[in-house]
């Protein structure tokens, strides 16, 4: 689509695909602000600005602006070749950072600065929350900030609109950022065509075929199932919400045992994470008996698209599979994990992550527009969401070289979404999970209890 604009640097625009459009709506509800935060034992040098500019040249999607057509009620990407990400960094001095670290946190809460700043940034979606107020030139899809924690320590943050940043994008960007920061003369990656096409337009012909009656049947099935699902106990469903996180970590021994247990049973870690979460939540319920829980598994579609895309092709190319599982509470972890993964695997083999994409997008949009359709207007669509594959990060040496002491990456989920969104990484041989939840719908105490029970279940299963 051609664009007439006063800024000659604007090259072109394209309408967003259905999944991208849906994420724009989700962000207005509070879900879909992706944040990558790095805790550094130094102050980012000029090289950091150069690195960001190289990243932007390698990934033109980062130079896009999000435009909203009020008349057509649709979103578009506008490409701006003159944008300089490295020159748009917002710096917060020590006094500002201290105020942010204190704000909204109980004095008894002990969380590292990187976690508190991550939570702060996840809840800064106001740039994208009111599309009707977007300027004609559009709004940025990525923001960069640096927070001074002390005289030497800082936290560098990149905040993305999820329509341009799925988890694969965030991981690839992190690894590219680390690599570029470790060299004096950063070099860009050749990455032509990035951002030119939405997920739906790259799906091979025939994969999305579905008869009208089948769409109706599945929409009805998903709708009826949602009313029968059990939710985690709501603490406060009336107050406005924000996203908070709890982090859990396994040592290398337990991690290797869990991974070995998955491999011996022919399942993936996502099955074990789903099972442990459901058993942990089920054990906290005052009402015993069999309950049905909803599980959403996100899978990267890049490898099956036409043409296939590499992990360095930024954008949103994930789809979801929704499964339901009955849990009595007396199941063994591996028994339930195998059942969870088998159900997901059957759905994926049947291409439900492709054929049901439109149905789930439609139901998601309806729930955003009509929160009353969800229990207590909570906008909860499932108990837990997981990714099919964990992130494998063995970059410990390079992180140490450039002064990265810690990092966290995840996305907000206090609008439409699950009660618990799990972002898992095998970092230097240790399983690290970030649990994102809507507060005060759920409390930090609730989530810490669930995290503790997951660790206990994995520890016993790995013995």
LUMMAR-78778 format. One record per residue (C-alpha): residue number from 0; x negated, y, z. Coordinates in Angstrom, 2 decimals, decimal comma. Layout:
N
seq->NUM; px->X; py->Y; pz->Z;
...
end
This chain:
463
seq->0; px->0,00; py->0,00; pz->0,00;
seq->1; px->-1,44; py->3,36; pz->-1,00;
seq->2; px->-1,60; py->6,12; pz->1,58;
seq->3; px->-1,33; py->9,86; pz->1,08;
seq->4; px->-3,15; py->11,56; pz->3,95;
seq->5; px->-4,86; py->14,84; pz->4,63;
seq->6; px->-7,94; py->12,93; pz->5,73;
seq->7; px->-9,90; py->11,83; pz->2,67;
seq->8; px->-11,67; py->9,19; pz->4,76;
seq->9; px->-8,48; py->7,15; pz->4,95;
seq->10; px->-8,87; py->4,35; pz->2,43;
seq->11; px->-5,67; py->2,30; pz->2,52;
seq->12; px->-3,00; py->0,84; pz->4,73;
seq->13; px->-1,09; py->-2,40; pz->4,95;
seq->14; px->2,07; py->-3,41; pz->6,73;
seq->15; px->1,60; py->-5,73; pz->9,67;
seq->16; px->2,72; py->-9,35; pz->9,43;
seq->17; px->5,53; py->-10,71; pz->11,60;
seq->18; px->3,19; py->-11,99; pz->14,32;
seq->19; px->1,28; py->-8,70; pz->14,43;
seq->20; px->4,56; py->-6,73; pz->14,50;
seq->21; px->5,69; py->-8,89; pz->17,41;
seq->22; px->2,52; py->-8,14; pz->19,33;
seq->23; px->3,15; py->-4,43; pz->18,84;
seq->24; px->6,55; py->-4,91; pz->20,47;
seq->25; px->5,01; py->-7,05; pz->23,23;
seq->26; px->2,50; py->-4,31; pz->24,07;
seq->27; px->5,37; py->-1,88; pz->24,66;
seq->28; px->6,67; py->-4,35; pz->27,28;
seq->29; px->3,25; py->-4,64; pz->28,98;
seq->30; px->1,80; py->-7,75; pz->27,35;
seq->31; px->-1,03; py->-7,71; pz->24,84;
seq->32; px->-3,71; py->-5,30; pz->26,06;
seq->33; px->-6,94; py->-7,28; pz->25,65;
seq->34; px->-9,91; py->-6,24; pz->27,78;
seq->35; px->-13,57; py->-7,28; pz->27,71;
seq->36; px->-15,54; py->-5,95; pz->30,71;
seq->37; px->-19,29; py->-6,36; pz->31,27;
seq->38; px->-21,02; py->-5,64; pz->34,57;
seq->39; px->-24,54; py->-4,33; pz->33,90;
seq->40; px->-27,51; py->-3,75; pz->36,17;
seq->41; px->-28,48; py->-0,75; pz->34,05;
seq->42; px->-27,01; py->2,20; pz->32,22;
seq->43; px->-26,11; py->1,53; pz->28,56;
seq->44; px->-28,79; py->3,18; pz->26,45;
seq->45; px->-28,47; py->4,90; pz->23,08;
seq->46; px->-28,79; py->1,42; pz->21,61;
seq->47; px->-25,29; py->0,67; pz->22,95;
seq->48; px->-23,81; py->3,39; pz->20,76;
seq->49; px->-25,77; py->2,09; pz->17,77;
seq->50; px->-24,53; py->-1,42; pz->18,52;
seq->51; px->-20,90; py->-0,29; pz->18,54;
seq->52; px->-21,34; py->1,50; pz->15,23;
seq->53; px->-22,95; py->-1,60; pz->13,68;
seq->54; px->-20,09; py->-3,74; pz->15,00;
seq->55; px->-17,62; py->-1,36; pz->13,40;
seq->56; px->-19,42; py->-1,52; pz->10,05;
seq->57; px->-19,43; py->-5,32; pz->10,25;
seq->58; px->-15,77; py->-5,38; pz->11,26;
seq->59; px->-13,75; py->-2,70; pz->9,43;
seq->60; px->-10,61; py->-3,71; pz->11,34;
seq->61; px->-12,09; py->-1,96; pz->14,40;
seq->62; px->-11,98; py->1,30; pz->12,43;
seq->63; px->-8,24; py->0,94; pz->11,81;
seq->64; px->-5,52; py->3,04; pz->13,33;
seq->65; px->-2,07; py->1,78; pz->14,22;
seq->66; px->0,67; py->3,77; pz->12,48;
seq->67; px->4,41; py->3,55; pz->13,18;
seq->68; px->7,02; py->4,22; pz->10,53;
seq->69; px->9,92; py->5,61; pz->12,57;
seq->70; px->12,42; py->5,34; pz->9,71;
seq->71; px->11,57; py->1,74; pz->8,84;
seq->72; px->10,70; py->0,77; pz->12,44;
seq->73; px->7,57; py->-1,02; pz->11,21;
seq->74; px->3,88; py->-0,84; pz->12,08;
seq->75; px->0,99; py->-0,39; pz->9,66;
seq->76; px->-2,79; py->-0,48; pz->9,82;
seq->77; px->-4,50; py->2,59; pz->8,38;
seq->78; px->-8,21; py->2,22; pz->7,64;
seq->79; px->-10,43; py->5,19; pz->8,49;
seq->80; px->-13,97; py->4,89; pz->7,15;
seq->81; px->-15,15; py->7,99; pz->9,02;
seq->82; px->-14,45; py->6,56; pz->12,48;
seq->83; px->-17,49; py->6,19; pz->14,76;
seq->84; px->-16,77; py->3,86; pz->17,68;
seq->85; px->-20,11; py->4,65; pz->19,31;
seq->86; px->-19,31; py->8,36; pz->19,52;
seq->87; px->-15,91; py->7,75; pz->21,15;
seq->88; px->-17,13; py->6,33; pz->24,47;
seq->89; px->-15,41; py->7,68; pz->27,58;
seq->90; px->-17,79; py->8,00; pz->30,53;
seq->91; px->-16,62; py->7,87; pz->34,16;
seq->92; px->-19,00; py->9,13; pz->36,82;
seq->93; px->-19,50; py->7,47; pz->40,21;
seq->94; px->-16,81; py->9,57; pz->41,94;
seq->95; px->-14,17; py->8,74; pz->39,31;
seq->96; px->-15,13; py->5,07; pz->39,39;
seq->97; px->-14,93; py->4,93; pz->43,19;
seq->98; px->-11,42; py->6,37; pz->43,07;
seq->99; px->-10,38; py->3,71; pz->40,55;
seq->100; px->-11,94; py->0,93; pz->42,64;
seq->101; px->-10,01; py->2,08; pz->45,70;
seq->102; px->-6,72; py->2,74; pz->43,91;
seq->103; px->-4,01; py->0,12; pz->44,32;
seq->104; px->-6,21; py->-2,34; pz->46,24;
seq->105; px->-5,78; py->-3,41; pz->49,84;
seq->106; px->-8,84; py->-2,86; pz->52,00;
seq->107; px->-8,85; py->-6,61; pz->52,74;
seq->108; px->-9,21; py->-7,51; pz->49,06;
seq->109; px->-12,76; py->-8,42; pz->48,13;
seq->110; px->-13,14; py->-8,34; pz->44,36;
seq->111; px->-16,21; py->-7,42; pz->42,31;
seq->112; px->-16,13; py->-4,03; pz->40,52;
seq->113; px->-15,88; py->-5,72; pz->37,12;
seq->114; px->-12,61; py->-7,40; pz->38,16;
seq->115; px->-11,03; py->-4,25; pz->39,58;
seq->116; px->-11,97; py->-2,23; pz->36,51;
seq->117; px->-10,70; py->-5,01; pz->34,23;
seq->118; px->-7,32; py->-4,88; pz->36,01;
seq->119; px->-7,30; py->-1,08; pz->35,74;
seq->120; px->-7,95; py->-1,21; pz->31,99;
seq->121; px->-5,39; py->-3,98; pz->31,35;
seq->122; px->-2,72; py->-1,67; pz->32,70;
seq->123; px->-3,73; py->1,28; pz->30,51;
seq->124; px->-1,49; py->0,48; pz->27,57;
seq->125; px->0,18; py->3,90; pz->27,47;
seq->126; px->-1,63; py->4,74; pz->24,21;
seq->127; px->0,47; py->2,07; pz->22,52;
seq->128; px->3,62; py->1,92; pz->24,69;
seq->129; px->5,69; py->4,60; pz->22,88;
seq->130; px->5,44; py->4,07; pz->19,10;
seq->131; px->7,87; py->6,95; pz->18,44;
seq->132; px->5,23; py->9,33; pz->19,79;
seq->133; px->2,35; py->8,06; pz->17,62;
seq->134; px->0,75; py->10,90; pz->15,60;
seq->135; px->1,05; py->10,72; pz->11,80;
seq->136; px->-2,60; py->9,71; pz->11,61;
seq->137; px->-1,95; py->6,74; pz->13,92;
seq->138; px->-3,59; py->5,68; pz->17,20;
seq->139; px->-6,86; py->3,83; pz->17,76;
seq->140; px->-6,76; py->0,06; pz->18,21;
seq->141; px->-9,86; py->-0,07; pz->20,41;
seq->142; px->-11,13; py->2,13; pz->23,24;
seq->143; px->-14,57; py->2,02; pz->24,88;
seq->144; px->-15,33; py->3,19; pz->28,42;
seq->145; px->-18,36; py->3,10; pz->30,71;
seq->146; px->-17,91; py->3,27; pz->34,49;
seq->147; px->-20,78; py->4,25; pz->36,82;
seq->148; px->-20,56; py->1,89; pz->39,79;
seq->149; px->-23,80; py->3,12; pz->41,37;
seq->150; px->-26,95; py->5,00; pz->40,35;
seq->151; px->-28,02; py->2,04; pz->38,22;
seq->152; px->-25,07; py->-0,36; pz->37,91;
seq->153; px->-22,31; py->0,18; pz->35,36;
seq->154; px->-19,30; py->-1,60; pz->33,90;
seq->155; px->-18,83; py->-1,28; pz->30,12;
seq->156; px->-15,31; py->-1,96; pz->28,85;
seq->157; px->-13,73; py->-2,51; pz->25,44;
seq->158; px->-9,93; py->-2,39; pz->25,38;
seq->159; px->-8,13; py->-3,73; pz->22,29;
seq->160; px->-4,62; py->-3,84; pz->20,94;
seq->161; px->-3,98; py->-7,58; pz->20,70;
seq->162; px->-2,65; py->-7,29; pz->17,14;
seq->163; px->-6,31; py->-7,00; pz->16,04;
seq->164; px->-7,90; py->-9,13; pz->18,75;
seq->165; px->-7,04; py->-12,73; pz->19,54;
seq->166; px->-9,31; py->-14,72; pz->21,83;
seq->167; px->-11,55; py->-15,90; pz->18,97;
seq->168; px->-12,10; py->-12,28; pz->18,01;
seq->169; px->-12,95; py->-11,29; pz->21,59;
seq->170; px->-15,44; py->-14,15; pz->21,98;
seq->171; px->-17,13; py->-13,48; pz->18,64;
seq->172; px->-17,35; py->-9,78; pz->19,44;
seq->173; px->-18,93; py->-10,53; pz->22,83;
seq->174; px->-21,57; py->-12,81; pz->21,31;
seq->175; px->-22,32; py->-10,31; pz->18,52;
seq->176; px->-22,53; py->-7,50; pz->21,07;
seq->177; px->-25,02; py->-9,46; pz->23,20;
seq->178; px->-27,13; py->-10,34; pz->20,18;
seq->179; px->-27,16; py->-6,80; pz->18,85;
seq->180; px->-27,98; py->-5,31; pz->22,24;
seq->181; px->-31,02; py->-7,57; pz->22,52;
seq->182; px->-32,62; py->-6,21; pz->19,36;
seq->183; px->-34,09; py->-2,77; pz->18,72;
seq->184; px->-32,73; py->-2,52; pz->15,17;
seq->185; px->-29,18; py->-3,95; pz->15,01;
seq->186; px->-28,12; py->-5,35; pz->11,64;
seq->187; px->-24,54; py->-5,60; pz->10,46;
seq->188; px->-22,79; py->-8,80; pz->9,39;
seq->189; px->-21,36; py->-9,19; pz->5,88;
seq->190; px->-17,66; py->-9,67; pz->6,48;
seq->191; px->-15,66; py->-8,64; pz->3,42;
seq->192; px->-11,90; py->-8,85; pz->3,42;
seq->193; px->-11,44; py->-8,55; pz->7,17;
seq->194; px->-8,03; py->-7,21; pz->8,12;
seq->195; px->-6,73; py->-7,30; pz->4,54;
seq->196; px->-4,19; py->-10,06; pz->5,17;
seq->197; px->-1,91; py->-11,08; pz->8,03;
seq->198; px->-1,64; py->-14,64; pz->9,36;
seq->199; px->1,63; py->-15,44; pz->7,58;
seq->200; px->0,31; py->-14,45; pz->4,14;
seq->201; px->-2,62; py->-16,89; pz->4,44;
seq->202; px->-0,66; py->-20,01; pz->5,36;
seq->203; px->-0,95; py->-22,64; pz->2,58;
seq->204; px->2,14; py->-23,01; pz->0,40;
seq->205; px->4,53; py->-25,66; pz->1,69;
seq->206; px->3,42; py->-25,70; pz->5,34;
seq->207; px->6,14; py->-23,29; pz->6,45;
seq->208; px->8,96; py->-25,11; pz->4,64;
seq->209; px->11,96; py->-25,51; pz->6,90;
seq->210; px->15,63; py->-25,84; pz->6,02;
seq->211; px->18,07; py->-23,25; pz->7,34;
seq->212; px->19,90; py->-25,81; pz->9,47;
seq->213; px->16,58; py->-26,85; pz->11,01;
seq->214; px->15,84; py->-23,23; pz->11,98;
seq->215; px->19,27; py->-23,02; pz->13,63;
seq->216; px->18,77; py->-26,32; pz->15,44;
seq->217; px->15,35; py->-25,34; pz->16,78;
seq->218; px->16,45; py->-21,84; pz->17,82;
seq->219; px->19,35; py->-23,39; pz->19,74;
seq->220; px->17,04; py->-26,02; pz->21,23;
seq->221; px->14,50; py->-23,48; pz->22,44;
seq->222; px->17,24; py->-21,25; pz->23,83;
seq->223; px->18,99; py->-24,05; pz->25,76;
seq->224; px->15,69; py->-25,43; pz->27,07;
seq->225; px->14,70; py->-22,05; pz->28,46;
seq->226; px->17,75; py->-22,04; pz->30,76;
seq->227; px->16,76; py->-25,41; pz->32,20;
seq->228; px->13,15; py->-24,51; pz->32,97;
seq->229; px->11,90; py->-24,02; pz->36,51;
seq->230; px->10,07; py->-20,81; pz->37,28;
seq->231; px->7,45; py->-20,12; pz->39,88;
seq->232; px->9,06; py->-18,36; pz->42,85;
seq->233; px->9,62; py->-14,64; pz->42,19;
seq->234; px->8,43; py->-12,42; pz->45,06;
seq->235; px->9,70; py->-9,07; pz->43,74;
seq->236; px->11,67; py->-8,92; pz->40,50;
seq->237; px->12,90; py->-5,34; pz->40,94;
seq->238; px->9,75; py->-3,19; pz->41,02;
seq->239; px->7,77; py->-2,10; pz->37,99;
seq->240; px->4,98; py->-4,51; pz->37,06;
seq->241; px->1,31; py->-4,59; pz->36,27;
seq->242; px->-1,18; py->-7,34; pz->35,41;
seq->243; px->-3,55; py->-8,71; pz->38,04;
seq->244; px->-6,06; py->-11,54; pz->37,93;
seq->245; px->-7,44; py->-14,30; pz->40,12;
seq->246; px->-10,63; py->-16,06; pz->39,09;
seq->247; px->-11,58; py->-19,65; pz->39,89;
seq->248; px->-14,86; py->-21,42; pz->39,18;
seq->249; px->-16,03; py->-25,03; pz->39,31;
seq->250; px->-19,64; py->-26,07; pz->39,78;
seq->251; px->-21,52; py->-27,89; pz->37,03;
seq->252; px->-20,98; py->-31,32; pz->38,59;
seq->253; px->-17,19; py->-31,06; pz->38,85;
seq->254; px->-17,03; py->-29,43; pz->35,41;
seq->255; px->-19,01; py->-32,26; pz->33,79;
seq->256; px->-16,83; py->-34,85; pz->35,55;
seq->257; px->-13,60; py->-33,22; pz->34,36;
seq->258; px->-14,88; py->-32,90; pz->30,79;
seq->259; px->-16,03; py->-36,54; pz->30,88;
seq->260; px->-12,58; py->-37,57; pz->32,17;
seq->261; px->-10,92; py->-35,72; pz->29,30;
seq->262; px->-13,25; py->-37,25; pz->26,73;
seq->263; px->-12,74; py->-40,82; pz->28,00;
seq->264; px->-8,97; py->-40,40; pz->27,67;
seq->265; px->-9,08; py->-38,75; pz->24,26;
seq->266; px->-7,57; py->-35,50; pz->25,49;
seq->267; px->-8,70; py->-31,87; pz->25,70;
seq->268; px->-9,28; py->-29,68; pz->28,73;
seq->269; px->-6,03; py->-27,77; pz->28,03;
seq->270; px->-4,07; py->-30,89; pz->29,02;
seq->271; px->-5,85; py->-31,09; pz->32,38;
seq->272; px->-5,37; py->-27,36; pz->33,02;
seq->273; px->-1,63; py->-27,61; pz->32,29;
seq->274; px->-1,24; py->-30,67; pz->34,51;
seq->275; px->-3,19; py->-29,17; pz->37,42;
seq->276; px->-1,24; py->-25,91; pz->37,22;
seq->277; px->2,15; py->-27,63; pz->37,16;
seq->278; px->1,21; py->-29,92; pz->40,07;
seq->279; px->-0,17; py->-26,97; pz->42,04;
seq->280; px->2,96; py->-24,85; pz->41,52;
seq->281; px->5,29; py->-27,82; pz->42,10;
seq->282; px->3,66; py->-28,48; pz->45,49;
seq->283; px->4,50; py->-24,93; pz->46,64;
seq->284; px->8,22; py->-25,31; pz->45,95;
seq->285; px->10,53; py->-25,69; pz->48,95;
seq->286; px->13,00; py->-27,67; pz->46,82;
seq->287; px->11,62; py->-31,09; pz->46,03;
seq->288; px->12,58; py->-33,36; pz->43,15;
seq->289; px->11,99; py->-33,45; pz->39,41;
seq->290; px->11,61; py->-30,08; pz->37,71;
seq->291; px->11,03; py->-29,03; pz->34,11;
seq->292; px->8,28; py->-26,56; pz->33,31;
seq->293; px->7,48; py->-24,72; pz->30,09;
seq->294; px->3,94; py->-24,78; pz->28,74;
seq->295; px->2,70; py->-22,61; pz->25,86;
seq->296; px->-0,49; py->-23,72; pz->24,10;
seq->297; px->-2,21; py->-21,22; pz->21,81;
seq->298; px->-4,16; py->-22,59; pz->18,85;
seq->299; px->-6,48; py->-20,86; pz->16,39;
seq->300; px->-5,20; py->-21,22; pz->12,81;
seq->301; px->-8,29; py->-19,86; pz->10,99;
seq->302; px->-9,54; py->-23,26; pz->9,78;
seq->303; px->-6,25; py->-24,24; pz->8,09;
seq->304; px->-5,58; py->-20,95; pz->6,30;
seq->305; px->-6,06; py->-20,34; pz->2,58;
seq->306; px->-8,77; py->-19,32; pz->2,30;
seq->307; px->-10,18; py->-20,56; pz->5,63;
seq->308; px->-11,52; py->-17,81; pz->7,88;
seq->309; px->-14,64; py->-17,87; pz->10,02;
seq->310; px->-14,64; py->-17,14; pz->13,74;
seq->311; px->-16,28; py->-13,80; pz->12,88;
seq->312; px->-13,22; py->-12,69; pz->10,90;
seq->313; px->-11,50; py->-10,40; pz->13,41;
seq->314; px->-7,74; py->-10,15; pz->13,78;
seq->315; px->-4,90; py->-12,14; pz->15,31;
seq->316; px->-4,69; py->-15,63; pz->13,80;
seq->317; px->-3,39; py->-17,72; pz->16,69;
seq->318; px->-0,02; py->-19,42; pz->16,87;
seq->319; px->1,81; py->-21,07; pz->19,75;
seq->320; px->3,43; py->-24,38; pz->20,59;
seq->321; px->6,01; py->-24,51; pz->23,38;
seq->322; px->6,46; py->-27,84; pz->25,17;
seq->323; px->8,46; py->-28,76; pz->28,27;
seq->324; px->7,38; py->-31,29; pz->30,89;
seq->325; px->9,26; py->-32,96; pz->33,72;
seq->326; px->7,27; py->-33,12; pz->36,96;
seq->327; px->8,21; py->-35,04; pz->40,13;
seq->328; px->5,08; py->-34,12; pz->42,05;
seq->329; px->3,81; py->-37,63; pz->42,67;
seq->330; px->2,08; py->-37,98; pz->39,29;
seq->331; px->-1,67; py->-38,34; pz->39,14;
seq->332; px->-3,58; py->-35,52; pz->37,48;
seq->333; px->-4,87; py->-37,68; pz->34,62;
seq->334; px->-1,46; py->-39,27; pz->34,04;
seq->335; px->0,21; py->-35,88; pz->33,64;
seq->336; px->-2,74; py->-34,42; pz->31,71;
seq->337; px->-2,55; py->-37,23; pz->29,16;
seq->338; px->1,20; py->-36,72; pz->28,80;
seq->339; px->0,77; py->-32,95; pz->28,35;
seq->340; px->-1,89; py->-33,25; pz->25,69;
seq->341; px->-0,10; py->-36,08; pz->23,85;
seq->342; px->3,05; py->-33,98; pz->23,59;
seq->343; px->1,09; py->-30,99; pz->22,34;
seq->344; px->-0,86; py->-33,14; pz->19,87;
seq->345; px->2,34; py->-34,61; pz->18,40;
seq->346; px->3,78; py->-31,12; pz->17,97;
seq->347; px->0,63; py->-29,89; pz->16,25;
seq->348; px->0,45; py->-32,95; pz->13,98;
seq->349; px->4,04; py->-32,12; pz->12,96;
seq->350; px->2,85; py->-28,57; pz->12,13;
seq->351; px->5,20; py->-27,02; pz->14,68;
seq->352; px->2,64; py->-24,27; pz->15,31;
seq->353; px->3,35; py->-23,21; pz->11,71;
seq->354; px->6,96; py->-24,23; pz->11,08;
seq->355; px->8,24; py->-22,81; pz->14,40;
seq->356; px->6,20; py->-19,60; pz->14,26;
seq->357; px->9,13; py->-17,54; pz->12,99;
seq->358; px->11,55; py->-19,05; pz->15,50;
seq->359; px->9,31; py->-18,29; pz->18,50;
seq->360; px->8,60; py->-14,77; pz->17,20;
seq->361; px->12,35; py->-14,16; pz->16,85;
seq->362; px->13,11; py->-15,39; pz->20,38;
seq->363; px->10,20; py->-13,39; pz->21,80;
seq->364; px->11,50; py->-10,21; pz->20,14;
seq->365; px->15,04; py->-10,86; pz->21,41;
seq->366; px->13,79; py->-11,34; pz->24,98;
seq->367; px->11,79; py->-8,09; pz->24,82;
seq->368; px->14,89; py->-6,21; pz->23,63;
seq->369; px->17,16; py->-8,00; pz->26,13;
seq->370; px->15,28; py->-8,83; pz->29,37;
seq->371; px->18,57; py->-9,91; pz->30,94;
seq->372; px->18,40; py->-13,06; pz->28,82;
seq->373; px->15,54; py->-14,24; pz->31,06;
seq->374; px->15,88; py->-15,28; pz->34,74;
seq->375; px->16,14; py->-12,20; pz->37,00;
seq->376; px->15,15; py->-10,09; pz->33,94;
seq->377; px->11,63; py->-11,36; pz->34,62;
seq->378; px->10,65; py->-11,75; pz->30,94;
seq->379; px->9,06; py->-15,10; pz->31,88;
seq->380; px->9,10; py->-17,48; pz->28,93;
seq->381; px->7,13; py->-20,35; pz->30,49;
seq->382; px->5,24; py->-21,33; pz->33,61;
seq->383; px->1,78; py->-21,31; pz->32,05;
seq->384; px->-0,05; py->-20,57; pz->28,83;
seq->385; px->-3,38; py->-22,15; pz->27,87;
seq->386; px->-5,67; py->-22,27; pz->24,84;
seq->387; px->-6,16; py->-25,51; pz->22,93;
seq->388; px->-9,95; py->-25,24; pz->23,21;
seq->389; px->-12,11; py->-23,62; pz->25,89;
seq->390; px->-14,73; py->-21,00; pz->25,11;
seq->391; px->-18,23; py->-22,50; pz->25,28;
seq->392; px->-20,75; py->-19,86; pz->26,37;
seq->393; px->-24,43; py->-20,76; pz->26,75;
seq->394; px->-25,69; py->-17,18; pz->26,44;
seq->395; px->-27,11; py->-17,01; pz->29,97;
seq->396; px->-30,67; py->-16,20; pz->28,85;
seq->397; px->-29,67; py->-13,35; pz->26,56;
seq->398; px->-27,26; py->-11,94; pz->29,20;
seq->399; px->-30,11; py->-11,90; pz->31,70;
seq->400; px->-32,40; py->-10,24; pz->29,14;
seq->401; px->-30,09; py->-7,26; pz->28,58;
seq->402; px->-28,88; py->-6,96; pz->32,18;
seq->403; px->-25,37; py->-8,45; pz->32,01;
seq->404; px->-24,73; py->-9,72; pz->35,55;
seq->405; px->-21,13; py->-10,78; pz->34,96;
seq->406; px->-18,32; py->-10,38; pz->32,47;
seq->407; px->-14,60; py->-11,02; pz->32,23;
seq->408; px->-12,22; py->-11,11; pz->29,29;
seq->409; px->-8,45; py->-11,59; pz->29,15;
seq->410; px->-5,19; py->-9,88; pz->28,16;
seq->411; px->-2,32; py->-8,32; pz->30,08;
seq->412; px->0,83; py->-10,39; pz->30,63;
seq->413; px->3,20; py->-8,35; pz->32,80;
seq->414; px->5,63; py->-7,80; pz->29,94;
seq->415; px->6,92; py->-10,81; pz->28,00;
seq->416; px->4,98; py->-13,97; pz->28,82;
seq->417; px->4,23; py->-16,78; pz->31,27;
seq->418; px->3,88; py->-16,60; pz->35,03;
seq->419; px->0,25; py->-17,69; pz->34,66;
seq->420; px->-1,88; py->-17,03; pz->31,58;
seq->421; px->-5,13; py->-19,03; pz->31,75;
seq->422; px->-8,30; py->-17,86; pz->29,99;
seq->423; px->-10,88; py->-20,64; pz->30,35;
seq->424; px->-14,60; py->-20,64; pz->29,61;
seq->425; px->-17,36; py->-23,20; pz->30,07;
seq->426; px->-20,05; py->-20,70; pz->31,04;
seq->427; px->-23,55; py->-22,13; pz->31,41;
seq->428; px->-22,00; py->-25,53; pz->32,19;
seq->429; px->-19,47; py->-24,24; pz->34,75;
seq->430; px->-15,72; py->-24,00; pz->34,21;
seq->431; px->-14,56; py->-20,44; pz->34,85;
seq->432; px->-10,84; py->-19,61; pz->34,59;
seq->433; px->-9,14; py->-16,22; pz->34,76;
seq->434; px->-5,51; py->-16,47; pz->35,83;
seq->435; px->-3,51; py->-13,43; pz->34,69;
seq->436; px->-0,14; py->-12,87; pz->36,36;
seq->437; px->2,57; py->-10,18; pz->36,65;
seq->438; px->2,56; py->-8,32; pz->39,96;
seq->439; px->4,59; py->-7,89; pz->42,15;
seq->440; px->6,80; py->-10,49; pz->40,43;
seq->441; px->4,17; py->-12,86; pz->41,80;
seq->442; px->1,72; py->-12,05; pz->44,57;
seq->443; px->-2,05; py->-12,35; pz->44,78;
seq->444; px->-1,58; py->-14,70; pz->47,74;
seq->445; px->0,60; py->-16,97; pz->45,58;
seq->446; px->-1,99; py->-17,07; pz->42,82;
seq->447; px->-4,93; py->-17,61; pz->45,14;
seq->448; px->-3,01; py->-20,55; pz->46,65;
seq->449; px->-2,37; py->-22,01; pz->43,18;
seq->450; px->-6,03; py->-21,48; pz->42,20;
seq->451; px->-7,17; py->-23,23; pz->45,40;
seq->452; px->-4,89; py->-26,19; pz->44,68;
seq->453; px->-6,17; py->-26,45; pz->41,08;
seq->454; px->-9,75; py->-26,55; pz->42,35;
seq->455; px->-8,79; py->-29,24; pz->44,87;
seq->456; px->-7,01; py->-31,35; pz->42,21;
seq->457; px->-10,00; py->-31,11; pz->39,86;
seq->458; px->-12,46; py->-31,86; pz->42,66;
seq->459; px->-10,60; py->-35,05; pz->43,64;
seq->460; px->-10,05; py->-36,09; pz->40,02;
seq->461; px->-13,74; py->-35,69; pz->39,28;
seq->462; px->-14,89; py->-37,95; pz->42,10;
end
